[in-house]
């Protein structure tokens, strides 16, 4: 990691454009536009790469390949997430601990994203190998490097709870928009255009043009996020000469030396410390179950559900294909989800972050039950999906702020931050869930033992009833918000004492 501490990240060309305090430019470019460009691309890839691979008839005829690919790929993806999380946690640079990896991910997302979809017209074996290698280059290298750094940014941005809450909402809009607007609404429309040509080779060419555009956008998004974000918490322990210049007269402080990695205990010790805390476990189990629900109702499963129940319907005299039905249903559920960014944080401030998340789980169960009452009825699905849209608001916008509270709680309890190792576990959980979810769904959906319609309806609608029921009970034990202000005060006092000693 020495190279990260020296010439590259000390270059004036790579300095953050974000100001000392969180501002509108940082929120807009660093936490909204930049991440949206990246997450729109990664969401489309994660949701539809199997849809693209299914355009190759000889690949589909191999049977087990498309089931085994995401399943086997979980292993390198999990290993990489662990390694990246550990490395990020140990990094100390002028640019911060996470931001350097956002910039590093830019060319990787561009190149690997293009290679995944630009498959040469060679033999079956070569194409299968190309798919396996390029998918893992993207999902096991580029995506973890970006994701680990990106999802740490809110917790590293500031200790100001109000500002961090605002950033949590803004930072989660791209994830919501990427998965909802892009993956579930706009992408089905693009699929209509892609599938409008008569031959598979032409379909594949349109896929390639589409993904080149997405990959280029992701590259630009990484640059915006890097240059318009700042790690103020990391800066507390770093010698940052430019900070002193930004302070007004009378505010200049004695510079602390670069502490490097000396203060951090070994990774194993950090992990053992985190695992002693019940709040840490609750957060990790939450993301495990919540992400499984997100994957099972995501673009790939959503698209199959619509093809099973709404291959072609007529609504108000207009005939809709299954892809268009998906867009309409996703739009209906996306409207309340998009509007939720305007009111969710005032509700979270009044009732507590945990309580609004629990309320979202209750509404989610109600929406799933409505849909399951008659999943083949378009009007019933519209009503149920509207409930589902409202239910997703707290988890989408508030949960990352609650995660940041837990990281501060751990710092107050143990005397050091465990951001890197916690994000390593978090990303490993998400990665394993994403791979297993697709593989499990494909196993049951392609099996002759189970009715395809029933499989699609259970995973798209029924799974979240079970998962969110468990989360309602689990979250009753997450009481980190009660003492977070006192714990932040303790951290500040501890750092002041350390500065006086130096």
C-alpha positions as CSV (number, residue, x, y, z in Angstrom):
1,X,0.0,0.0,0.0
2,X,3.0,2.3,0.1
3,X,2.4,3.4,-3.5
4,X,-1.0,4.7,-2.4
5,X,0.6,7.0,0.2
6,X,3.1,8.6,-2.1
7,X,3.2,10.4,-5.4
8,X,-0.1,9.2,-7.0
9,X,-2.6,10.3,-4.3
10,X,-0.5,13.3,-3.3
11,X,-0.9,14.8,-6.8
12,X,-2.8,18.1,-6.9
13,X,-4.7,16.8,-9.9
14,X,-6.3,14.1,-7.7
15,X,-7.4,16.4,-4.9
16,X,-11.1,16.5,-3.9
17,X,-13.2,19.4,-5.1
18,X,-15.5,19.0,-2.1
19,X,-15.3,21.7,0.5
20,X,-14.6,21.4,4.2
21,X,-18.3,21.2,5.0
22,X,-20.8,19.0,3.2
23,X,-22.3,21.1,0.4
24,X,-24.8,20.9,-2.5
25,X,-22.1,20.2,-5.1
26,X,-20.9,17.2,-3.1
27,X,-24.4,15.9,-2.7
28,X,-25.4,16.3,-6.3
29,X,-22.2,15.2,-8.1
30,X,-20.6,13.0,-5.6
31,X,-23.5,11.2,-4.1
32,X,-26.2,11.4,-6.8
33,X,-25.1,11.8,-10.4
34,X,-21.8,9.9,-10.1
35,X,-23.1,6.9,-8.3
36,X,-26.2,6.8,-10.4
37,X,-24.1,6.4,-13.6
38,X,-22.2,3.5,-12.0
39,X,-25.1,1.8,-10.2
40,X,-27.4,2.0,-13.3
41,X,-24.7,0.0,-15.2
42,X,-24.0,-2.5,-12.4
43,X,-27.7,-3.0,-11.8
44,X,-28.4,-3.7,-15.4
45,X,-25.5,-6.1,-15.7
46,X,-26.4,-8.0,-12.5
47,X,-30.1,-8.2,-13.5
48,X,-29.8,-9.0,-17.2
49,X,-26.5,-10.7,-18.0
50,X,-28.3,-14.1,-18.0
51,X,-31.0,-12.6,-20.2
52,X,-28.2,-11.7,-22.7
53,X,-26.5,-15.1,-22.4
54,X,-29.9,-16.8,-23.1
55,X,-29.7,-15.2,-26.6
56,X,-27.2,-18.0,-27.4
57,X,-29.3,-21.0,-28.1
58,X,-26.4,-23.5,-27.8
59,X,-25.5,-22.0,-24.4
60,X,-29.0,-22.5,-23.2
61,X,-29.0,-26.1,-24.5
62,X,-26.1,-26.8,-22.2
63,X,-28.6,-26.8,-19.3
64,X,-26.5,-26.5,-16.2
65,X,-24.1,-23.8,-17.4
66,X,-26.3,-20.9,-16.7
67,X,-27.2,-22.2,-13.3
68,X,-23.7,-23.1,-12.3
69,X,-22.1,-19.9,-13.5
70,X,-23.5,-17.6,-10.9
71,X,-23.3,-20.3,-8.3
72,X,-19.6,-21.2,-8.8
73,X,-18.7,-17.5,-9.3
74,X,-19.8,-16.8,-5.7
75,X,-16.5,-18.3,-4.5
76,X,-14.0,-15.8,-6.2
77,X,-16.5,-13.0,-5.6
78,X,-16.6,-13.7,-1.9
79,X,-12.9,-14.0,-1.6
80,X,-12.3,-10.8,-3.5
81,X,-14.8,-8.9,-1.4
82,X,-13.0,-10.0,1.8
83,X,-9.6,-9.0,0.4
84,X,-10.8,-5.6,-0.9
85,X,-12.5,-4.8,2.4
86,X,-9.4,-5.6,4.4
87,X,-7.2,-3.6,2.0
88,X,-9.5,-0.6,2.1
89,X,-9.6,-0.7,5.9
90,X,-5.8,-0.5,6.1
91,X,-5.4,2.2,3.4
92,X,-4.3,5.7,4.5
93,X,-3.8,8.3,1.8
94,X,-4.3,12.0,1.2
95,X,-7.4,11.0,-0.8
96,X,-8.8,8.9,2.1
97,X,-9.2,5.2,2.6
98,X,-12.1,4.5,0.2
99,X,-12.0,7.2,-2.5
100,X,-8.8,5.9,-4.2
101,X,-10.6,2.6,-5.0
102,X,-13.5,4.5,-6.6
103,X,-11.0,6.0,-9.1
104,X,-9.3,2.6,-9.5
105,X,-12.6,1.0,-10.4
106,X,-13.3,3.4,-13.3
107,X,-11.2,1.7,-16.0
108,X,-12.0,-1.7,-14.7
109,X,-15.8,-1.2,-15.0
110,X,-15.3,0.2,-18.5
111,X,-13.2,-2.5,-19.9
112,X,-14.7,-5.5,-18.1
113,X,-18.2,-4.3,-18.7
114,X,-17.6,-4.1,-22.4
115,X,-15.8,-7.5,-22.6
116,X,-18.7,-9.2,-20.8
117,X,-21.0,-8.5,-23.7
118,X,-18.7,-8.4,-26.7
119,X,-18.4,-12.2,-27.0
120,X,-16.4,-13.4,-30.1
121,X,-18.2,-15.6,-32.6
122,X,-16.0,-18.7,-31.9
123,X,-16.7,-22.2,-30.8
124,X,-19.1,-23.1,-28.1
125,X,-16.3,-24.0,-25.6
126,X,-14.5,-20.7,-26.2
127,X,-17.6,-18.7,-25.8
128,X,-18.5,-20.4,-22.5
129,X,-15.0,-19.8,-21.2
130,X,-15.2,-16.2,-22.3
131,X,-18.5,-15.8,-20.5
132,X,-17.1,-17.3,-17.3
133,X,-13.9,-15.3,-17.3
134,X,-15.3,-11.9,-18.2
135,X,-18.2,-12.3,-15.8
136,X,-15.8,-13.0,-13.0
137,X,-13.5,-10.1,-14.0
138,X,-16.5,-7.8,-13.7
139,X,-18.3,-9.3,-10.7
140,X,-15.3,-10.5,-8.7
141,X,-12.9,-7.6,-9.4
142,X,-14.4,-4.4,-10.8
143,X,-17.6,-4.5,-8.9
144,X,-16.2,-5.3,-5.4
145,X,-13.6,-2.6,-5.7
146,X,-16.2,0.0,-6.5
147,X,-18.9,-1.3,-4.2
148,X,-16.7,-1.6,-1.1
149,X,-15.5,2.0,-1.5
150,X,-18.8,3.5,-2.5
151,X,-20.9,2.0,0.4
152,X,-18.3,3.3,2.9
153,X,-18.6,6.9,1.8
154,X,-21.6,7.9,3.9
155,X,-20.1,6.6,7.1
156,X,-16.7,8.3,6.3
157,X,-18.2,11.6,5.1
158,X,-19.0,13.4,8.4
159,X,-19.9,12.9,12.0
160,X,-22.7,15.4,11.8
161,X,-25.8,13.2,12.2
162,X,-28.1,15.6,10.3
163,X,-25.7,15.9,7.4
164,X,-25.0,12.2,7.4
165,X,-28.8,11.6,7.3
166,X,-29.2,13.8,4.3
167,X,-26.2,12.1,2.6
168,X,-27.8,8.7,3.4
169,X,-31.0,9.7,1.6
170,X,-29.1,11.3,-1.4
171,X,-26.6,8.4,-1.6
172,X,-29.4,5.8,-1.8
173,X,-31.3,7.5,-4.5
174,X,-28.9,6.2,-7.2
175,X,-29.2,2.6,-5.9
176,X,-33.0,3.0,-5.9
177,X,-33.0,4.6,-9.4
178,X,-30.5,2.1,-10.7
179,X,-32.5,-0.9,-9.6
180,X,-36.0,0.6,-10.1
181,X,-35.9,3.3,-12.8
182,X,-33.2,1.8,-14.9
183,X,-33.3,-2.0,-14.4
184,X,-37.0,-2.4,-14.0
185,X,-38.6,0.4,-16.0
186,X,-36.3,1.7,-18.7
187,X,-34.4,-1.5,-19.4
188,X,-37.5,-3.5,-20.4
189,X,-38.2,-0.7,-22.9
190,X,-34.7,-1.1,-24.2
191,X,-35.3,-4.8,-24.4
192,X,-38.3,-4.1,-26.7
193,X,-35.9,-2.3,-29.0
194,X,-33.2,-5.0,-28.7
195,X,-35.6,-7.9,-29.4
196,X,-37.3,-6.1,-32.3
197,X,-34.8,-7.5,-34.8
198,X,-35.4,-10.9,-36.4
199,X,-32.1,-12.7,-35.8
200,X,-30.1,-13.5,-32.7
201,X,-26.9,-12.1,-34.0
202,X,-28.6,-8.7,-34.5
203,X,-30.1,-8.9,-31.0
204,X,-26.6,-9.5,-29.6
205,X,-25.2,-6.5,-31.6
206,X,-27.9,-4.3,-30.0
207,X,-27.0,-5.7,-26.6
208,X,-23.4,-4.8,-27.2
209,X,-24.1,-1.2,-28.3
210,X,-26.3,-0.7,-25.2
211,X,-23.7,-2.0,-22.8
212,X,-20.9,0.0,-24.3
213,X,-22.9,3.1,-23.5
214,X,-23.6,1.9,-20.0
215,X,-19.9,1.1,-19.4
216,X,-18.8,4.5,-20.6
217,X,-21.3,6.2,-18.3
218,X,-20.0,4.1,-15.3
219,X,-16.5,5.3,-16.1
220,X,-17.6,8.9,-16.0
221,X,-19.6,8.3,-12.9
222,X,-16.6,7.0,-11.0
223,X,-14.7,10.2,-11.8
224,X,-17.5,12.4,-10.6
225,X,-17.9,10.4,-7.4
226,X,-14.1,10.5,-6.7
227,X,-13.7,14.2,-7.3
228,X,-16.8,15.4,-5.5
229,X,-16.6,13.4,-2.3
230,X,-14.5,13.8,0.9
231,X,-13.7,11.6,3.8
232,X,-13.8,13.9,6.8
233,X,-13.6,11.2,9.4
234,X,-10.5,9.7,7.8
235,X,-9.0,13.2,7.7
236,X,-9.3,13.3,11.5
237,X,-6.3,10.9,11.7
238,X,-4.3,12.2,8.7
239,X,-1.9,15.1,8.2
240,X,-3.8,17.2,5.6
241,X,-1.9,20.5,5.0
242,X,-4.7,21.9,2.8
243,X,-7.1,21.5,5.7
244,X,-5.3,24.2,7.6
245,X,-5.3,26.5,4.6
246,X,-9.1,26.1,4.3
247,X,-9.7,27.1,7.9
248,X,-10.5,30.7,8.8
249,X,-7.9,32.7,10.7
250,X,-7.7,31.6,14.3
251,X,-8.9,28.1,13.5
252,X,-5.6,26.6,12.4
253,X,-4.6,23.6,14.4
254,X,-1.4,21.8,14.9
255,X,-1.0,19.2,12.3
256,X,-1.0,15.6,13.4
257,X,1.5,13.2,11.9
258,X,0.4,10.6,9.4
259,X,-0.6,7.8,11.6
260,X,-0.6,5.3,8.8
261,X,-1.8,1.9,9.9
262,X,-0.1,1.9,13.4
263,X,-3.3,2.6,15.3
264,X,-5.2,-0.2,13.6
265,X,-5.1,-3.7,15.2
266,X,-4.8,-6.7,12.9
267,X,-7.8,-7.5,10.7
268,X,-8.6,-10.6,12.7
269,X,-8.8,-8.6,15.9
270,X,-11.0,-6.0,14.3
271,X,-13.4,-8.8,13.1
272,X,-13.5,-10.5,16.5
273,X,-14.3,-7.1,18.1
274,X,-17.1,-6.4,15.6
275,X,-18.5,-9.9,16.1
276,X,-18.8,-9.3,19.8
277,X,-21.4,-6.6,19.2
278,X,-25.0,-7.6,18.7
279,X,-25.8,-4.5,16.7
280,X,-23.2,-5.5,14.1
281,X,-24.8,-8.9,13.8
282,X,-28.3,-7.5,13.4
283,X,-27.1,-5.2,10.6
284,X,-25.5,-8.0,8.8
285,X,-28.5,-10.4,9.1
286,X,-30.7,-7.5,8.0
287,X,-28.8,-7.0,4.8
288,X,-28.7,-10.7,4.1
289,X,-32.5,-11.1,4.2
290,X,-33.3,-7.7,2.7
291,X,-30.9,-8.2,-0.2
292,X,-32.4,-11.7,-1.0
293,X,-35.8,-10.0,-1.3
294,X,-34.3,-7.4,-3.6
295,X,-32.7,-10.0,-5.8
296,X,-35.8,-12.1,-6.0
297,X,-38.0,-9.2,-7.1
298,X,-35.2,-7.7,-9.3
299,X,-35.2,-7.3,-13.1
300,X,-34.4,-10.9,-14.0
301,X,-37.0,-12.6,-11.8
302,X,-39.4,-9.7,-12.4
303,X,-39.1,-10.2,-16.1
304,X,-39.8,-13.9,-15.9
305,X,-42.7,-13.4,-13.6
306,X,-44.3,-11.0,-16.1
307,X,-43.7,-13.4,-18.9
308,X,-45.4,-16.2,-16.9
309,X,-48.5,-14.2,-15.9
310,X,-48.8,-11.4,-18.5
311,X,-47.4,-12.7,-21.8
312,X,-49.8,-10.3,-23.5
313,X,-52.7,-8.3,-22.0
314,X,-55.0,-5.5,-23.1
315,X,-55.3,-2.4,-20.8
316,X,-57.7,0.4,-21.7
317,X,-57.6,-0.8,-25.3
318,X,-53.8,-1.0,-25.5
319,X,-52.1,-4.3,-25.9
320,X,-49.0,-4.7,-23.6
321,X,-46.2,-7.2,-23.9
322,X,-44.7,-8.9,-20.9
323,X,-41.8,-6.4,-21.0
324,X,-44.1,-3.5,-21.1
325,X,-46.2,-4.9,-18.2
326,X,-42.9,-5.1,-16.2
327,X,-42.2,-1.4,-17.0
328,X,-45.7,-0.3,-15.9
329,X,-45.7,-2.3,-12.7
330,X,-42.2,-1.1,-11.9
331,X,-43.2,2.5,-12.6
332,X,-46.2,2.2,-10.3
333,X,-44.1,0.9,-7.4
334,X,-41.3,3.4,-8.3
335,X,-43.5,6.5,-8.0
336,X,-43.9,6.3,-4.2
337,X,-40.4,5.1,-3.8
338,X,-39.1,8.2,-5.6
339,X,-41.4,10.5,-3.7
340,X,-40.3,8.9,-0.4
341,X,-37.0,10.8,-0.5
342,X,-38.9,14.0,0.3
343,X,-40.5,12.9,3.5
344,X,-38.6,9.8,4.8
345,X,-35.9,11.7,6.7
346,X,-38.4,13.9,8.7
347,X,-40.3,10.7,9.6
348,X,-37.0,9.0,10.6
349,X,-36.0,12.0,12.8
350,X,-39.4,12.0,14.5
351,X,-40.0,8.3,15.0
352,X,-36.5,6.8,14.7
353,X,-34.7,5.2,11.8
354,X,-35.3,1.7,13.1
355,X,-39.0,2.3,13.6
356,X,-39.7,3.5,10.1
357,X,-37.8,0.5,8.7
358,X,-40.0,-1.8,10.7
359,X,-43.1,0.0,9.4
360,X,-41.7,-0.6,5.9
361,X,-41.5,-4.3,6.5
362,X,-45.1,-4.4,7.7
363,X,-46.3,-2.6,4.6
364,X,-44.2,-4.9,2.4
365,X,-45.9,-8.0,3.8
366,X,-49.3,-6.4,3.2
367,X,-48.4,-5.6,-0.4
368,X,-47.1,-9.1,-1.1
369,X,-50.3,-10.6,0.3
370,X,-52.4,-8.4,-1.9
371,X,-50.5,-9.5,-5.0
372,X,-50.6,-13.2,-4.1
373,X,-54.4,-13.0,-3.7
374,X,-54.5,-13.0,-7.6
375,X,-51.1,-12.5,-9.3
376,X,-52.7,-13.0,-12.7
377,X,-54.9,-9.9,-12.2
378,X,-53.3,-6.7,-13.5
379,X,-55.3,-4.4,-11.3
380,X,-54.6,-6.4,-8.1
381,X,-50.9,-6.4,-9.0
382,X,-51.0,-2.6,-9.5
383,X,-52.5,-2.1,-6.0
384,X,-50.1,-4.6,-4.4
385,X,-47.0,-3.1,-6.1
386,X,-48.0,0.4,-4.9
387,X,-47.9,-0.9,-1.3
388,X,-44.5,-2.5,-2.2
389,X,-43.2,0.8,-3.4
390,X,-44.1,2.5,-0.2
391,X,-42.6,-0.3,1.8
392,X,-39.2,0.0,0.2
393,X,-38.7,3.6,1.1
394,X,-37.2,3.2,4.6
395,X,-34.8,0.4,3.7
396,X,-33.7,2.2,0.6
397,X,-33.0,5.6,2.1
398,X,-32.5,5.2,5.9
399,X,-30.6,1.9,6.4
400,X,-27.2,3.1,5.4
401,X,-27.4,5.9,8.0
402,X,-28.3,3.3,10.6
403,X,-25.3,1.3,9.5
404,X,-23.1,4.4,10.0
405,X,-24.5,4.7,13.5
406,X,-23.4,1.2,14.2
407,X,-19.9,1.9,12.9
408,X,-19.6,4.9,15.2
409,X,-20.9,2.8,18.1
410,X,-18.2,0.2,17.5
411,X,-15.6,3.0,17.4
412,X,-16.8,4.3,20.7
413,X,-16.8,0.8,22.2
414,X,-13.4,-0.4,21.0
415,X,-11.4,2.7,20.3
416,X,-10.9,2.2,16.6
417,X,-13.0,2.0,13.5
418,X,-13.8,-1.3,11.8
419,X,-15.1,0.2,8.5
420,X,-13.0,-1.9,6.2
421,X,-13.6,-5.3,7.8
422,X,-17.3,-4.5,8.3
423,X,-17.7,-3.5,4.7
424,X,-15.8,-6.6,3.7
425,X,-18.3,-8.8,5.4
426,X,-21.2,-6.7,4.1
427,X,-20.1,-7.0,0.5
428,X,-19.4,-10.7,0.9
429,X,-22.9,-11.2,2.2
430,X,-24.4,-9.2,-0.7
431,X,-22.2,-11.0,-3.2
432,X,-23.0,-14.5,-2.0
433,X,-26.7,-13.7,-1.8
434,X,-26.8,-12.3,-5.3
435,X,-25.1,-15.3,-6.7
436,X,-27.1,-17.9,-4.8
437,X,-30.4,-16.1,-5.3
438,X,-30.1,-16.3,-9.1
439,X,-28.8,-19.9,-9.0
440,X,-31.6,-21.1,-6.6
441,X,-34.3,-19.4,-8.7
442,X,-32.9,-21.0,-11.9
443,X,-32.8,-24.4,-10.3
444,X,-36.4,-24.4,-9.3
445,X,-37.7,-22.5,-12.3
446,X,-35.9,-24.9,-14.8
447,X,-36.9,-28.0,-12.9
448,X,-39.7,-30.1,-14.3
449,X,-40.8,-31.0,-10.7
450,X,-42.2,-27.5,-10.0
451,X,-44.8,-25.4,-11.9
452,X,-43.0,-22.5,-13.4
453,X,-45.7,-20.0,-12.6
454,X,-45.8,-21.0,-8.9
455,X,-42.0,-20.8,-8.7
456,X,-42.0,-17.3,-10.2
457,X,-44.8,-16.0,-7.9
458,X,-43.2,-17.4,-4.7
459,X,-39.8,-15.9,-5.4
460,X,-41.1,-12.6,-6.7
461,X,-43.8,-12.2,-4.0
462,X,-43.8,-14.8,-1.3
463,X,-40.2,-14.8,-0.2
464,X,-40.4,-11.3,1.2
465,X,-43.3,-12.2,3.5
466,X,-41.1,-14.6,5.3
467,X,-37.9,-12.5,5.2
468,X,-39.6,-9.3,6.4
469,X,-41.5,-11.1,9.1
470,X,-38.1,-12.2,10.5
471,X,-36.7,-8.7,10.2
472,X,-39.6,-7.1,12.1
473,X,-38.7,-9.3,15.1
474,X,-34.9,-8.9,14.7
475,X,-35.0,-5.1,14.5
476,X,-36.6,-4.8,17.9
477,X,-33.2,-5.5,19.4
478,X,-31.4,-2.8,17.4
479,X,-31.3,0.1,19.9
480,X,-28.1,1.8,18.7
481,X,-29.9,5.2,18.2
482,X,-30.5,5.6,21.9
483,X,-26.9,6.4,22.8
484,X,-25.4,7.5,19.5
485,X,-25.0,11.1,20.4
486,X,-23.3,10.3,23.7
487,X,-21.0,7.8,21.9
488,X,-20.0,10.5,19.4
489,X,-19.2,12.8,22.2
490,X,-17.0,10.1,23.8
491,X,-15.2,9.7,20.4
492,X,-14.6,13.5,20.2
493,X,-13.3,13.6,23.8
494,X,-11.0,10.7,23.1
495,X,-9.5,12.3,20.0
496,X,-9.0,15.6,21.8
497,X,-7.1,13.8,24.5
498,X,-4.9,12.1,22.0
499,X,-4.2,15.4,20.3
500,X,-3.1,17.0,23.6
501,X,-0.8,14.1,24.2
502,X,0.8,14.6,20.8
